Amino acid sequence: MEFRNITSKLKANIQSKIPLTPQNIPNNSTSQLYETDPQFLQPIMHFFNNHFMWNTGEYTGTITVHTEPTKATISKKFRFTLFEAESAELRNYCEDYKYGLGVYFFNGEKHPGLSIATNEI
Protein backbone atom coordinates (compact mmCIF):
# COMPACT_ATOMS: atom_id res chain seq x y z
CA MET A 1 0.00 0.00 0.00
CA GLU A 2 2.84 2.41 0.86
CA PHE A 3 4.55 1.74 -2.50
CA ARG A 4 1.35 2.25 -4.46
CA ASN A 5 0.68 5.52 -2.66
CA ILE A 6 4.11 7.04 -3.27
CA THR A 7 4.30 5.88 -6.89
CA SER A 8 0.83 7.27 -7.61
CA LYS A 9 1.83 10.67 -6.23
CA LEU A 10 5.07 10.68 -8.23
CA LYS A 11 3.21 9.71 -11.41
CA ALA A 12 0.54 12.38 -10.92
CA ASN A 13 3.20 15.02 -10.33
CA ILE A 14 5.09 14.13 -13.50
CA GLN A 15 1.94 13.84 -15.60
CA SER A 16 0.79 17.26 -14.44
CA LYS A 17 3.89 18.70 -16.13
CA ILE A 18 3.26 17.11 -19.54
CA PRO A 19 1.56 19.62 -21.83
CA LEU A 20 -1.72 18.42 -23.31
CA THR A 21 -1.05 18.49 -27.02
CA PRO A 22 -2.67 16.31 -29.70
CA GLN A 23 0.41 14.08 -30.00
CA ASN A 24 0.50 13.41 -26.23
CA ILE A 25 -3.18 12.65 -25.61
CA PRO A 26 -3.71 9.22 -27.29
CA ASN A 27 -1.08 7.22 -25.40
CA ASN A 28 -0.24 9.71 -22.67
CA SER A 29 3.42 9.69 -23.66
CA THR A 30 6.02 12.08 -24.92
CA SER A 31 9.63 11.77 -25.99
CA GLN A 32 10.63 14.42 -23.45
CA LEU A 33 11.22 13.38 -19.87
CA TYR A 34 9.73 15.48 -17.09
CA GLU A 35 11.26 15.49 -13.62
CA THR A 36 9.20 15.07 -10.48
CA ASP A 37 9.44 17.56 -7.63
CA PRO A 38 11.77 16.64 -4.74
CA GLN A 39 8.92 16.03 -2.27
CA PHE A 40 7.66 13.21 -4.52
CA LEU A 41 11.10 11.75 -5.28
CA GLN A 42 12.28 11.57 -1.66
CA PRO A 43 9.71 8.96 -0.52
CA ILE A 44 10.40 6.65 -3.48
CA MET A 45 14.17 6.90 -2.90
CA HIS A 46 13.67 6.18 0.79
CA PHE A 47 11.54 3.15 -0.07
CA PHE A 48 14.13 1.93 -2.60
CA ASN A 49 17.04 2.30 -0.17
CA ASN A 50 15.16 0.46 2.57
CA HIS A 51 14.14 -2.43 0.30
CA PHE A 52 17.11 -2.88 -2.07
CA MET A 53 18.45 -6.38 -1.51
CA TRP A 54 20.61 -7.21 -4.53
CA ASN A 55 23.98 -6.62 -2.90
CA THR A 56 27.17 -8.37 -3.94
CA GLY A 57 27.11 -12.01 -2.90
CA GLU A 58 25.98 -15.59 -3.45
CA TYR A 59 22.28 -16.30 -3.80
CA THR A 60 20.19 -19.44 -3.98
CA GLY A 61 16.65 -19.78 -5.16
CA THR A 62 13.96 -22.30 -5.95
CA ILE A 63 11.53 -22.29 -8.83
CA THR A 64 8.48 -24.50 -8.43
CA VAL A 65 5.96 -25.08 -11.20
CA HIS A 66 2.64 -26.32 -9.80
CA THR A 67 0.63 -28.27 -12.32
CA GLU A 68 -2.70 -29.95 -12.71
CA PRO A 69 -2.46 -32.91 -12.31
CA THR A 70 -0.09 -32.44 -9.42
CA LYS A 71 2.06 -35.44 -10.36
CA ALA A 72 3.74 -33.23 -13.00
CA THR A 73 4.75 -30.53 -10.47
CA ILE A 74 8.47 -29.82 -10.63
CA SER A 75 10.89 -27.86 -8.46
CA LYS A 76 14.49 -26.83 -9.20
CA LYS A 77 17.05 -25.16 -6.95
CA PHE A 78 19.70 -22.89 -8.40
CA ARG A 79 22.59 -20.67 -7.33
CA PHE A 80 23.98 -17.44 -8.74
CA THR A 81 26.52 -14.78 -7.84
CA LEU A 82 26.09 -11.02 -8.06
CA PHE A 83 29.35 -9.19 -8.50
CA GLU A 84 29.98 -5.56 -7.50
CA ALA A 85 29.41 -4.21 -11.02
CA GLU A 86 26.07 -6.03 -11.34
CA SER A 87 24.87 -4.88 -7.95
CA ALA A 88 25.90 -1.31 -8.79
CA GLU A 89 24.09 -1.47 -12.14
CA LEU A 90 20.88 -2.54 -10.44
CA ARG A 91 21.28 0.12 -7.76
CA ASN A 92 21.86 2.81 -10.41
CA TYR A 93 18.42 2.19 -11.92
CA CYS A 94 17.05 4.50 -9.22
CA GLU A 95 18.79 7.48 -10.85
CA ASP A 96 15.94 7.62 -13.37
CA TYR A 97 13.15 7.42 -10.79
CA LYS A 98 12.94 11.23 -10.90
CA TYR A 99 11.48 10.81 -14.41
CA GLY A 100 9.18 7.94 -13.39
CA LEU A 101 11.35 5.44 -15.28
CA GLY A 102 11.32 2.17 -13.36
CA VAL A 103 8.55 3.46 -11.11
CA TYR A 104 5.47 3.60 -13.31
CA PHE A 105 6.86 3.02 -16.80
CA PHE A 106 9.75 1.00 -18.15
CA ASN A 107 12.26 1.25 -20.98
CA GLY A 108 14.06 -1.98 -21.83
CA GLU A 109 16.81 -0.11 -23.65
CA LYS A 110 17.58 2.11 -20.67
CA HIS A 111 17.17 -0.67 -18.08
CA PRO A 112 17.76 -3.93 -19.93
CA GLY A 113 18.17 -6.07 -16.81
CA LEU A 114 21.01 -8.47 -16.18
CA SER A 115 21.92 -11.80 -17.65
CA ILE A 116 23.42 -13.83 -14.83
CA ALA A 117 24.71 -17.37 -15.04
CA THR A 118 22.88 -19.80 -12.80
CA ASN A 119 23.89 -23.26 -11.68
CA GLU A 120 21.40 -25.91 -10.71
CA ILE A 121 22.00 -27.28 -7.22
C-alpha positions in Angstrom: 0.0 0.0 0.0 2.8 2.4 0.9 4.5 1.7 -2.5 1.3 2.2 -4.5 0.7 5.5 -2.7 4.1 7.0 -3.3 4.3 5.9 -6.9 0.8 7.3 -7.6 1.8 10.7 -6.2 5.1 10.7 -8.2 3.2 9.7 -11.4 0.5 12.4 -10.9 3.2 15.0 -10.3 5.1 14.1 -13.5 1.9 13.8 -15.6 0.8 17.3 -14.4 3.9 18.7 -16.1 3.3 17.1 -19.5 1.6 19.6 -21.8 -1.7 18.4 -23.3 -1.1 18.5 -27.0 -2.7 16.3 -29.7 0.4 14.1 -30.0 0.5 13.4 -26.2 -3.2 12.6 -25.6 -3.7 9.2 -27.3 -1.1 7.2 -25.4 -0.2 9.7 -22.7 3.4 9.7 -23.7 6.0 12.1 -24.9 9.6 11.8 -26.0 10.6 14.4 -23.5 11.2 13.4 -19.9 9.7 15.5 -17.1 11.3 15.5 -13.6 9.2 15.1 -10.5 9.4 17.6 -7.6 11.8 16.6 -4.7 8.9 16.0 -2.3 7.7 13.2 -4.5 11.1 11.8 -5.3 12.3 11.6 -1.7 9.7 9.0 -0.5 10.4 6.6 -3.5 14.2 6.9 -2.9 13.7 6.2 0.8 11.5 3.1 -0.1 14.1 1.9 -2.6 17.0 2.3 -0.2 15.2 0.5 2.6 14.1 -2.4 0.3 17.1 -2.9 -2.1 18.4 -6.4 -1.5 20.6 -7.2 -4.5 24.0 -6.6 -2.9 27.2 -8.4 -3.9 27.1 -12.0 -2.9 26.0 -15.6 -3.5 22.3 -16.3 -3.8 20.2 -19.4 -4.0 16.6 -19.8 -5.2 14.0 -22.3 -6.0 11.5 -22.3 -8.8 8.5 -24.5 -8.4 6.0 -25.1 -11.2 2.6 -26.3 -9.8 0.6 -28.3 -12.3 -2.7 -30.0 -12.7 -2.5 -32.9 -12.3 -0.1 -32.4 -9.4 2.1 -35.4 -10.4 3.7 -33.2 -13.0 4.8 -30.5 -10.5 8.5 -29.8 -10.6 10.9 -27.9 -8.5 14.5 -26.8 -9.2 17.1 -25.2 -7.0 19.7 -22.9 -8.4 22.6 -20.7 -7.3 24.0 -17.4 -8.7 26.5 -14.8 -7.8 26.1 -11.0 -8.1 29.4 -9.2 -8.5 30.0 -5.6 -7.5 29.4 -4.2 -11.0 26.1 -6.0 -11.3 24.9 -4.9 -8.0 25.9 -1.3 -8.8 24.1 -1.5 -12.1 20.9 -2.5 -10.4 21.3 0.1 -7.8 21.9 2.8 -10.4 18.4 2.2 -11.9 17.1 4.5 -9.2 18.8 7.5 -10.8 15.9 7.6 -13.4 13.2 7.4 -10.8 12.9 11.2 -10.9 11.5 10.8 -14.4 9.2 7.9 -13.4 11.4 5.4 -15.3 11.3 2.2 -13.4 8.6 3.5 -11.1 5.5 3.6 -13.3 6.9 3.0 -16.8 9.8 1.0 -18.2 12.3 1.2 -21.0 14.1 -2.0 -21.8 16.8 -0.1 -23.7 17.6 2.1 -20.7 17.2 -0.7 -18.1 17.8 -3.9 -19.9 18.2 -6.1 -16.8 21.0 -8.5 -16.2 21.9 -11.8 -17.7 23.4 -13.8 -14.8 24.7 -17.4 -15.0 22.9 -19.8 -12.8 23.9 -23.3 -11.7 21.4 -25.9 -10.7 22.0 -27.3 -7.2 
